[in-house]
């Protein structure tokens, strides 16, 4: 399956077809993609002030590396879902 690369408005990045290589992976590709996107965003002099995430420590570390003054906010839906899973165990 082919997917189209995500392109943020205003960035000098050409859309292109990329091969979906996430099938069968443990999800580590998410961090690699975020690293690439935030590198391009930072290089284009954009400033991201807030990241809303699911408490993924890899995602948080990558965001803070590129935007140390930014704020990390945890998604309440993910937090609630995870809390229920923890209470069940």
DAVENQUI-V57170 format. One record per pair of residues at least 24 apart in sequence whose ideal C-beta (glycine too) atoms are under 8 Angstrom apart, sorted by the first residue. I is the first residue (numbers start at 1). J is the second residue. Records with the same first field share a line. If there is no record, write none. Layout:
BEGIN
I=J  J
END
This chain:
BEGIN
6=37
8=37  40  41  46
10=44  46
11=40  41  44  46
12=44
13=40
30=56  58  59
31=58  59  62
34=59  62  63
35=62
38=62  63  66  67
39=66
41=66
42=66  67
53=78
54=78  79  82
55=79  82
END
